[in-house]
Amino acid sequence: MIRSATLPIQAPVPAAASDHNRLRLFSGSANVPLATEVARYLGLDLGPMVRKRFADGELYVQIQESIRGCDVYLIQPSCRPVNDNLMELLIMVDACRRASARQITAVIPYYGYARADRKTAGRESITAKLVANLITEAGASRILAIDLHSAQIQGYFDIPFDHVYGSPVILDYLVSKNLSDIVVVSPDVGGVARARAFAKKLDDAPLAIIDKRRQAHNVAEVLNVIGDVKNKTAVLVDDMIDTGGTICEGARLLRQEGARQVYACATHAVFSPPAVERLSSGIFEEVIVTNTIPFSEENRFPQLTVLSMANLLGETIWRIHEDTSVSSMFR
């Protein structure tokens, strides 16, 4: 079951009943359920569009209504299959540009290739920057993304970039559970800023850090916990869960150090194998994620809670369209 968090925001006047009738919303094939929820929040229908694949695998997109002079929002996370979904987004942007849209906003709930944000060895590509170049050259006017793996990716774009956070949705749910003796845990040193901001919103809960050494891609060794977690409810906070190796090893270490309960929170549920087996092993009381990436039934397990980002995305789109503050939602 996907839960919609109650955010401190007011639903907008439906676009059909307002003067702002130039707002158009389209969805790629990557996460149609999320796009449908966003459209419902905005009081809109998703725009008609033909998407198909030719026999040789090439993608085809056609917008089936006039968008001349309109502000178009294209919802398409670049999740698995990453290359197909990214290419579909580029084609959608190009189609809208050639259809004379006034402004094209690429709404990317999950930004693929974000982990390739710098060179860590010789002869590597900075693929996050390459993706930024491709989206810009295709004709996007603005980017809206949620919880980038690395905030510096905003600087890879020379167009406006709205970076919003999934933390209000997750925090709203955690507060409703009335947990006691919380300690917020960062799974590595790189996530300390994210965990500290999370802890501040939980009545300045104490912070702990897991010392981790990454041996290779998707391989990490957890070494030590910095901070007191004994007899506390540990809340592990990260931007994504991929194979689940790091966060599960961290949870085991927290149990060894005396944590009474362990919760995992992440915005993006990438869930590459064997993530589901690891996360459902009983080490977590609950694994809390959002629907920036669509879920298949085989990736669901009893400890999993999926929260909807639709209200937050819809409100952000409305504020961008109305030229009002987005950052004020997170104060």
C-alpha positions in Angstrom: 0.0 0.0 0.0 1.3 3.4 -0.9 0.6 6.1 1.6 0.3 9.8 0.8 1.8 11.9 3.5 0.0 14.9 4.9 2.1 17.9 4.0 1.7 21.5 5.3 0.6 22.7 1.9 -2.7 23.7 0.4 -4.0 22.0 -2.7 -4.1 24.3 -5.7 -7.1 25.5 -7.6 -7.6 23.0 -10.4 -6.0 24.3 -13.6 -9.2 24.0 -15.5 -10.8 26.5 -13.1 -8.0 29.0 -13.1 -6.5 31.4 -15.6 -3.4 29.3 -15.9 -4.6 27.1 -18.7 -1.1 26.8 -20.3 0.0 24.1 -17.8 0.5 20.7 -19.4 1.5 17.5 -17.8 2.9 14.4 -19.6 4.3 11.1 -18.4 6.9 8.9 -19.8 6.6 5.1 -19.4 9.0 4.9 -16.4 6.5 5.7 -13.6 3.0 6.3 -14.8 1.3 5.6 -11.4 3.3 8.5 -9.8 2.5 10.8 -12.7 -1.2 9.9 -12.5 -1.2 10.8 -8.8 0.6 14.2 -9.5 -2.0 15.0 -12.2 -4.8 14.2 -9.7 -3.3 16.5 -7.1 -3.1 19.3 -9.7 -6.6 18.7 -11.0 -5.3 17.8 -14.5 -5.4 14.9 -16.9 -2.1 13.6 -18.2 -1.6 14.8 -21.7 -2.3 12.3 -24.6 0.9 10.9 -26.0 1.9 7.9 -28.2 4.8 5.9 -27.1 6.0 2.8 -29.0 9.0 0.8 -29.9 10.0 -0.2 -33.4 11.1 -3.7 -34.3 14.8 -2.8 -34.0 14.3 -1.3 -30.5 14.1 2.4 -31.5 11.7 4.5 -29.4 9.0 6.7 -30.8 7.1 9.5 -29.1 4.4 11.8 -30.4 2.5 14.5 -28.4 -1.1 14.3 -29.4 -2.4 17.7 -28.5 -1.2 21.3 -29.3 1.3 22.6 -26.7 2.3 25.7 -28.6 3.1 28.4 -26.1 2.4 26.0 -23.1 4.5 25.3 -20.0 5.1 21.5 -20.2 6.1 19.3 -17.4 7.5 15.8 -18.4 7.6 13.3 -15.5 10.1 10.6 -16.2 12.6 9.1 -13.7 15.7 7.6 -15.2 15.4 4.3 -13.3 15.8 0.7 -14.5 16.0 0.2 -17.5 18.1 3.4 -17.2 19.2 3.9 -20.7 15.8 3.3 -22.3 14.1 5.7 -19.8 16.7 8.3 -20.3 16.4 8.1 -24.1 12.6 8.3 -23.8 13.0 11.5 -21.8 15.3 13.0 -24.3 12.9 12.2 -27.1 10.0 13.7 -25.2 11.9 16.9 -24.6 12.9 17.2 -28.2 9.3 16.5 -29.4 8.0 19.3 -27.1 10.7 21.7 -28.3 9.8 21.1 -31.9 6.1 21.6 -31.0 6.9 25.1 -29.8 6.3 24.7 -26.1 7.1 27.9 -24.2 8.9 26.1 -21.4 9.8 22.5 -20.9 10.5 21.2 -17.4 12.0 17.7 -17.1 10.6 16.3 -13.8 13.1 13.6 -12.8 12.1 12.0 -9.5 15.1 9.7 -9.6 18.2 11.0 -11.5 20.1 8.0 -12.9 23.9 8.0 -13.2 24.1 10.4 -10.3 26.7 8.3 -8.6 29.1 8.9 -11.4 29.5 12.5 -10.3 33.3 12.8 -10.3 36.4 10.9 -11.4 37.7 8.5 -8.7 40.3 6.9 -11.0 42.0 7.6 -14.3 40.1 7.4 -17.6 36.6 7.5 -16.1 33.6 9.3 -17.4 31.7 11.9 -15.3 28.4 10.4 -16.5 26.2 12.6 -14.3 27.6 15.6 -16.2 27.2 13.9 -19.6 23.5 13.2 -18.8 23.1 16.9 -17.8 24.5 17.9 -21.2 22.2 15.6 -23.1 19.0 16.8 -21.3 20.0 20.5 -21.8 20.9 20.0 -25.5 17.6 18.2 -26.1 15.8 21.4 -25.2 14.8 21.3 -21.5 14.3 24.7 -20.0 14.3 23.6 -16.3 14.9 20.5 -14.2 13.0 19.3 -11.2 14.6 16.4 -9.3 14.2 14.8 -5.9 17.1 13.9 -3.5 20.1 13.9 -5.8 22.8 11.5 -4.7 25.2 14.4 -5.0 24.0 18.0 -4.7 26.8 19.2 -6.9 24.9 17.8 -9.9 22.8 21.0 -9.9 25.9 22.8 -11.0 26.3 20.6 -14.0 23.2 22.4 -15.6 23.3 25.9 -17.1 19.5 26.0 -16.8 17.3 26.5 -13.7 17.3 23.5 -11.4 14.8 22.9 -8.5 16.1 20.3 -6.1 13.5 19.1 -3.6 13.8 16.6 -0.8 11.8 13.5 0.2 12.5 14.1 3.9 9.2 16.0 4.7 7.2 13.0 3.5 9.3 10.5 5.4 9.5 12.7 8.5 5.7 13.1 8.5 5.3 9.4 8.6 7.9 8.8 11.3 6.4 11.5 13.6 3.0 9.7 13.2 4.6 6.5 14.7 5.5 8.3 18.0 8.9 6.6 18.3 10.9 7.2 21.4 14.7 7.5 22.1 15.5 8.1 18.4 19.1 8.4 17.2 19.5 9.2 13.5 22.3 7.3 11.9 24.2 8.2 8.7 25.4 5.0 6.9 28.6 6.7 5.9 30.5 10.0 6.4 29.3 11.3 3.0 25.7 11.3 4.3 26.3 13.2 7.5 24.8 16.5 6.2 21.6 14.6 5.1 21.3 12.8 8.5 22.0 15.9 10.5 19.2 17.8 8.7 16.9 14.8 9.3 17.8 14.7 13.0 17.2 18.4 13.4 13.6 18.0 12.2 13.1 15.2 14.7 13.4 17.5 17.7 17.2 17.6 17.4 17.6 13.9 17.8 21.2 12.7 18.5 23.3 11.7 15.5 25.5 8.6 15.0 27.8 7.8 12.0 28.8 4.4 10.6 32.5 4.3 9.5 32.5 2.6 6.2 35.2 1.7 3.6 34.1 1.1 0.1 36.1 -1.7 -1.6 34.5 -1.5 -5.0 31.2 -0.5 -6.7 28.3 -1.9 -4.6 30.8 -3.4 -2.2 31.5 -1.8 1.2 32.9 -2.9 4.6 31.3 -1.5 7.7 33.8 -1.0 10.5 32.5 1.0 13.5 29.7 3.1 14.9 30.6 6.7 16.0 28.0 7.7 18.6 25.8 6.1 21.3 23.0 3.8 20.0 22.6 1.5 23.0 18.9 1.0 24.0 17.8 3.5 21.3 15.6 3.4 18.2 18.1 3.8 15.4 16.9 5.4 12.2 19.3 4.8 9.3 18.8 7.6 6.7 20.1 7.5 3.1 19.1 8.9 -0.3 18.8 5.4 -2.0 18.9 1.7 -1.3 20.5 -0.2 -4.2 21.7 -3.7 -3.3 21.1 -3.1 0.4 24.5 -4.3 1.4 25.7 -1.1 3.1 22.5 -0.4 5.0 22.0 -4.0 6.1 25.6 -4.3 7.4 25.1 -1.0 9.2 21.9 -2.4 10.8 23.7 -5.5 12.0 26.4 -3.4 13.6 23.8 -1.2 15.2 22.1 -4.3 16.7 25.5 -5.5 18.0 26.1 -2.1 19.6 22.8 -2.5 21.5 20.2 -0.6 19.4 16.7 -1.6 20.5 15.1 -1.1 17.1 16.4 -0.3 13.6 14.5 1.5 10.9 15.7 2.2 7.4 14.6 5.3 5.5 15.5 6.2 1.9 13.9 8.2 -0.9 14.8 6.0 -3.8 14.2 2.3 -3.7 16.5 1.1 -6.5 16.4 -2.5 -5.0 18.9 -4.3 -7.3 19.2 -8.0 -6.4 19.7 -9.2 -3.7 18.3 -6.2 -1.9 14.8 -7.6 -1.2 16.3 -10.8 0.4 18.6 -8.7 2.5 16.1 -6.1 3.6 13.4 -8.7 4.4 15.7 -10.8 6.6 14.2 -9.4 9.8 17.0 -7.1 10.8 14.7 -4.0 10.3 11.5 -3.2 12.1 10.5 -1.3 9.0 12.0 -0.2 5.7 10.5 3.2 4.6 10.9 4.4 1.0 9.0 6.5 -1.5 7.6 5.8 -4.9 10.0 7.9 -7.0 10.8 4.5 -8.6 7.9 2.2 -9.4 7.5 -1.1 -7.5 6.9 -4.5 -8.9 5.0 -7.0 -6.7 8.0 -9.3 -6.3 9.9 -6.4 -4.6 7.4 -6.1 -1.8 7.9 -7.6 1.6 6.1 -7.3 5.0 8.5 -4.8 6.5 8.2 -2.4 3.5 6.3 0.9 3.6 6.1 2.9 0.4 5.1 6.6 0.8 3.9 8.7 -2.1 5.8 11.7 -3.3 2.8 12.9 -5.5 1.6 15.7 -3.3 5.1 17.2 -2.8 5.8 16.9 -6.6 2.4 18.4 -7.5 2.9 21.3 -5.1 6.4 22.0 -6.4 5.1 22.0 -10.0 2.3 24.4 -9.1 4.7 26.7 -7.3 7.1 26.7 -10.3 4.2 27.5 -12.6 3.0 30.3 -10.3 6.5 31.7 -9.9 6.3 31.3 -6.1 8.9 30.0 -3.6 9.7 26.3 -3.6 12.3 26.4 -0.8 9.7 27.7 1.6 8.1 24.2 1.6 11.1 22.9 3.5 11.5 25.5 6.2 
